[in-house]
Amino acid sequence: MRWYAWEAQIASAFFPLLRHLERTLGHAMAKQLTARFGRMDWWDHPEIDLHHVSRSKIAAIQKKLARDRRRMPTAEAVQRELTLGFWVSLLGPGNDYETRLWRPTLRHAFPSYRGPRKPLHQDLNKLRELRNQVAHHEPIGSRILAADRESAYRILGYLSTDVRDWAAMDDRIPQILAERPIACTPALPGTRKEL
């Protein structure tokens, strides 16, 4: 029970950091794509050539918004619905995203980053996995959570040092990591511990 309670605490502590990362990443990348393609609905520009999975995600969001009579299916509304996974996918190989999106446009969303696209994508993809585990109440205690935290702050710093510093003001992760209980190991079949 102590382990279960600790998992809930650490997941709860990661949630704000991952939310800040997701929103800051989406905002920074959307800003660059809007500037590059000269329109808020940059995904509909004929030259963008998004991967079919990304196009289908946008179409699903547009369909969802069209059904909701309380919300207008504007470009801003679509962008607010785009997930961390969507933004991370635009940093992947995609339809030659390296030369078509990263080099001319998306690298500018990370003003403090000077490295290549691939390691940044790999780091963000690991954080996407963590975000999904947290959001779906899956166990995260087997991860190297201190490294995940460091990676999230490092990438936030690439996007905006102001947001990184602001997010760090209410960070409970180190304290909760220090209180980590010893993990329970499952009993082997046929042993007394199983009873």
C-alpha positions as CSV (number, residue, x, y, z in Angstrom):
1,M,0.0,0.0,0.0
2,R,2.9,2.4,0.7
3,W,4.3,1.8,-2.8
4,Y,0.9,2.3,-4.4
5,A,0.4,5.6,-2.4
6,W,3.9,6.8,-3.4
7,E,3.2,6.0,-7.1
8,A,0.1,8.2,-6.9
9,Q,2.1,11.0,-5.2
10,I,4.9,11.0,-7.7
11,A,2.5,10.8,-10.7
12,S,0.6,13.7,-9.3
13,A,3.8,15.7,-8.8
14,F,4.8,15.1,-12.4
15,F,1.5,16.1,-13.9
16,P,2.0,19.9,-13.7
17,L,5.5,19.7,-15.2
18,L,4.3,17.5,-18.1
19,R,1.3,19.8,-18.7
20,H,3.6,22.9,-18.8
21,L,5.9,21.0,-21.2
22,E,3.0,20.0,-23.5
23,R,1.4,23.5,-23.6
24,T,4.7,25.3,-24.1
25,L,5.8,22.9,-26.8
26,G,2.5,23.1,-28.7
27,H,2.4,26.9,-28.5
28,A,6.0,27.3,-29.6
29,M,5.7,24.9,-32.6
30,A,2.3,26.3,-33.7
31,K,3.7,29.8,-33.6
32,Q,6.5,28.8,-35.9
33,L,4.3,26.8,-38.3
34,T,1.8,29.7,-38.5
35,A,4.5,32.1,-39.4
36,R,6.1,29.7,-41.9
37,F,2.8,28.9,-43.8
38,G,1.2,32.3,-43.2
39,R,-2.1,30.9,-41.8
40,M,-3.5,29.7,-38.5
41,D,-4.7,26.4,-40.1
42,W,-1.1,25.6,-41.2
43,W,-2.1,21.9,-41.4
44,D,-4.2,22.6,-44.5
45,H,-1.4,24.4,-46.4
46,P,-0.7,22.4,-49.6
47,E,3.1,22.4,-49.0
48,I,3.0,20.9,-45.4
49,D,2.4,17.3,-46.5
50,L,1.7,15.9,-43.0
51,H,2.0,12.2,-42.4
52,H,-1.3,10.4,-42.8
53,V,-1.5,9.7,-39.0
54,S,-1.2,13.4,-38.2
55,R,-3.7,14.3,-40.8
56,S,-6.2,11.8,-39.4
57,K,-5.7,13.2,-35.9
58,I,-6.5,16.7,-37.1
59,A,-9.6,15.4,-39.0
60,A,-10.8,13.6,-35.9
61,I,-10.4,16.8,-33.9
62,Q,-12.3,18.9,-36.5
63,K,-15.1,16.3,-36.6
64,K,-15.3,16.4,-32.8
65,L,-15.4,20.2,-32.7
66,A,-18.1,20.3,-35.5
67,R,-20.4,18.0,-33.3
68,D,-20.0,20.3,-30.3
69,R,-22.5,23.1,-30.7
70,R,-20.9,25.1,-27.8
71,R,-17.5,25.4,-29.6
72,M,-16.6,26.8,-32.9
73,P,-14.2,24.6,-35.0
74,T,-11.7,27.4,-35.4
75,A,-8.0,26.9,-36.1
76,E,-7.3,28.0,-32.5
77,A,-9.7,25.4,-31.1
78,V,-8.1,22.7,-33.2
79,Q,-4.6,23.7,-32.0
80,R,-5.8,23.5,-28.4
81,E,-6.9,19.9,-28.9
82,L,-3.6,18.7,-30.4
83,T,-1.8,16.4,-28.0
84,L,1.8,16.1,-26.9
85,G,2.0,13.0,-29.1
86,F,1.0,15.1,-32.1
87,W,3.7,17.7,-31.5
88,V,6.3,15.1,-30.8
89,S,5.5,13.3,-34.1
90,L,6.3,16.5,-36.0
91,L,9.8,16.2,-34.7
92,G,10.0,12.6,-35.9
93,P,11.0,11.4,-39.4
94,G,7.5,11.8,-40.8
95,N,7.3,12.7,-44.5
96,D,10.9,14.0,-44.6
97,Y,10.2,16.3,-41.6
98,E,13.9,16.8,-41.1
99,T,14.3,18.9,-44.3
100,R,10.8,20.1,-44.7
101,L,9.8,21.1,-41.1
102,W,12.7,20.9,-38.7
103,R,15.5,22.8,-40.5
104,P,13.5,25.7,-42.0
105,T,10.9,26.1,-39.2
106,L,10.6,24.0,-36.1
107,R,14.1,24.3,-34.8
108,H,13.2,28.0,-34.2
109,A,10.6,26.8,-31.6
110,F,13.7,25.8,-29.4
111,P,15.7,29.0,-29.3
112,S,18.2,27.6,-26.7
113,Y,18.8,24.3,-28.5
114,R,21.7,23.8,-30.8
115,G,21.6,20.1,-31.4
116,P,20.1,17.8,-34.1
117,R,16.5,16.9,-34.3
118,K,16.7,13.2,-33.6
119,P,18.0,13.3,-30.0
120,L,15.5,16.0,-29.1
121,H,12.7,13.8,-30.6
122,Q,13.9,10.8,-28.7
123,D,13.9,12.7,-25.4
124,L,10.5,14.2,-26.0
125,N,9.1,10.8,-27.0
126,K,10.2,9.3,-23.7
127,L,8.5,12.2,-21.9
128,R,5.4,11.5,-24.1
129,E,5.4,7.9,-22.8
130,L,5.7,9.2,-19.2
131,R,2.8,11.6,-19.8
132,N,0.6,8.9,-21.1
133,Q,1.5,6.6,-18.2
134,V,0.6,9.4,-15.7
135,A,-2.6,10.3,-17.5
136,H,-3.7,6.7,-17.7
137,H,-2.8,5.9,-14.0
138,E,-0.2,3.4,-15.1
139,P,2.8,2.5,-12.8
140,I,5.8,4.8,-13.3
141,G,8.0,3.7,-10.4
142,S,10.2,1.5,-12.5
143,R,11.3,4.5,-14.6
144,I,14.4,6.6,-13.8
145,L,12.2,9.5,-12.7
146,A,15.0,11.8,-11.7
147,A,16.3,11.6,-15.3
148,D,12.8,12.2,-16.6
149,R,12.5,15.3,-14.5
150,E,15.8,16.6,-15.6
151,S,14.9,15.9,-19.3
152,A,11.6,17.8,-18.9
153,Y,13.3,20.8,-17.4
154,R,16.1,20.8,-20.0
155,I,13.6,20.8,-22.9
156,L,11.4,23.4,-21.2
157,G,14.6,25.5,-21.0
158,Y,15.1,25.0,-24.8
159,L,11.6,26.4,-25.3
160,S,11.5,29.1,-22.7
161,T,13.7,29.7,-19.7
162,D,10.9,31.8,-18.2
163,V,8.5,28.9,-18.2
164,R,11.1,26.5,-17.0
165,D,12.0,28.8,-14.0
166,W,8.3,29.4,-13.3
167,A,7.5,25.6,-13.3
168,A,10.4,24.9,-11.0
169,M,9.0,27.2,-8.3
170,D,6.3,24.6,-7.3
171,D,8.3,21.4,-7.9
172,R,7.6,18.6,-5.3
173,I,9.3,15.9,-7.4
174,P,12.7,15.8,-5.6
175,Q,11.1,15.6,-2.1
176,I,8.7,12.8,-3.2
177,L,11.6,10.9,-4.9
178,A,13.6,11.1,-1.7
179,E,10.6,9.5,0.2
180,R,10.5,6.5,-2.2
181,P,9.7,3.3,-0.4
182,I,11.3,0.0,-1.2
183,A,9.3,-1.6,-4.0
184,C,7.4,-4.8,-3.2
185,T,8.5,-7.8,-5.1
186,P,5.9,-10.3,-6.1
187,A,6.1,-13.6,-4.4
188,L,7.1,-16.6,-6.4
189,P,4.4,-19.3,-6.9
190,G,4.6,-22.0,-4.2
191,T,6.4,-19.9,-1.6
192,R,5.1,-18.9,1.8
193,K,5.1,-15.2,0.9
194,E,2.4,-16.0,-1.7
195,L,0.0,-16.9,1.1
